[in-house]
Amino acid sequence: MKVIIGSDKSGFPLKEAIKAHLIEKGHTVEDCGTLDLDNVKPYFVTAAALAPRVQSGEFEKGILICGTGIGISMAANKIPGIRAALCHDLFTAQACREHNNA
């Protein structure tokens, strides 16, 4: 699967762990930032960079991570055709995908 991932400063450690896991599982992963803690991107910049690339079909899935998950989801949802959802466990992630096409 082709996945794009991004975060703000507070989501950076989790993003790095998820990215490594996906690569280990054989997925193609592109990181749109924050790439290091010396050059931090705000959540709304990361969402604006990632969401259109999922919407266009360039990537099958996108993963956005910020401190609460709320701001980055709201910013991504401003892109037409995007349905970002805050997921904090497996049930939430599955339900949002199956029932909300998020």
C-alpha positions as CSV (number, residue, x, y, z in Angstrom):
1,M,0.0,0.0,0.0
2,K,1.1,3.5,-0.7
3,V,0.8,5.7,2.4
4,I,1.6,9.3,3.2
5,I,2.1,10.4,6.8
6,G,2.7,13.7,8.6
7,S,2.6,15.2,12.0
8,D,3.2,18.4,14.0
9,K,5.8,18.6,16.8
10,S,3.8,16.7,19.5
11,G,2.9,13.9,17.1
12,F,6.5,13.5,15.8
13,P,7.6,10.5,18.0
14,L,4.4,8.5,17.3
15,K,4.7,9.3,13.5
16,E,8.2,8.0,13.5
17,A,7.2,4.7,15.1
18,I,4.2,4.2,12.8
19,K,6.3,5.0,9.8
20,A,8.9,2.4,10.8
21,H,6.2,-0.2,11.4
22,L,4.6,0.4,8.0
23,I,8.0,0.2,6.2
24,E,8.8,-3.0,8.0
25,K,5.5,-4.4,6.8
26,G,6.4,-3.6,3.2
27,H,4.4,-0.5,2.6
28,T,5.6,2.5,0.6
29,V,5.6,5.5,3.0
30,E,6.2,9.1,2.2
31,D,6.7,11.5,5.1
32,C,5.4,15.0,4.5
33,G,6.7,16.4,7.8
34,T,7.5,17.2,10.5
35,L,10.8,15.6,9.4
36,D,12.9,16.6,12.5
37,L,12.3,18.6,15.7
38,D,14.5,21.5,14.5
39,N,12.2,22.2,11.6
40,V,8.7,21.8,13.0
41,K,5.6,22.2,10.9
42,P,2.3,23.3,12.5
43,Y,-0.6,20.9,12.2
44,F,-2.5,22.9,9.7
45,V,0.5,23.1,7.3
46,T,1.0,19.3,7.5
47,A,-2.7,18.7,6.9
48,A,-2.7,21.0,3.9
49,A,0.3,19.2,2.4
50,L,-1.0,15.7,3.0
51,A,-4.8,15.8,2.3
52,P,-4.7,16.9,-1.4
53,R,-2.3,14.1,-2.2
54,V,-4.8,11.5,-0.8
55,Q,-7.7,13.2,-2.4
56,S,-6.0,13.1,-5.8
57,G,-5.4,9.3,-5.5
58,E,-1.6,9.7,-5.4
59,F,-1.7,7.8,-2.1
60,E,-4.2,5.1,-0.9
61,K,-4.2,6.3,2.7
62,G,-3.0,9.2,4.8
63,I,-2.1,9.3,8.4
64,L,-2.0,12.6,10.3
65,I,-0.8,12.9,13.9
66,C,-0.9,15.9,16.3
67,G,-1.1,16.4,20.0
68,T,-4.9,15.9,20.3
69,G,-5.7,14.8,16.8
70,I,-8.5,17.3,16.6
71,G,-6.8,20.3,15.0
72,I,-5.1,18.3,12.3
73,S,-8.4,16.4,11.5
74,M,-10.3,19.7,11.2
75,A,-7.6,21.2,8.9
76,A,-7.6,18.1,6.7
77,N,-11.4,18.1,6.5
78,K,-11.3,21.5,4.9
79,I,-10.0,19.8,1.7
80,P,-12.9,18.7,-0.5
81,G,-13.3,15.0,-0.6
82,I,-11.3,14.3,2.6
83,R,-12.8,12.7,5.6
84,A,-10.3,12.7,8.4
85,A,-11.3,11.2,11.8
86,L,-9.8,11.2,15.2
87,C,-8.9,7.6,16.0
88,H,-7.6,6.6,19.4
89,D,-7.9,2.8,19.3
90,L,-8.6,-0.1,16.9
91,F,-12.3,0.0,17.2
92,T,-12.5,3.7,16.4
93,A,-10.2,3.3,13.4
94,Q,-12.2,0.4,12.0
95,A,-15.6,2.1,12.6
96,C,-14.5,5.3,11.1
97,R,-13.2,3.5,8.0
98,E,-16.2,1.2,7.6
99,H,-19.1,3.5,8.5
100,N,-17.8,7.0,7.7
101,N,-15.4,6.4,4.8
102,A,-12.7,8.2,6.8
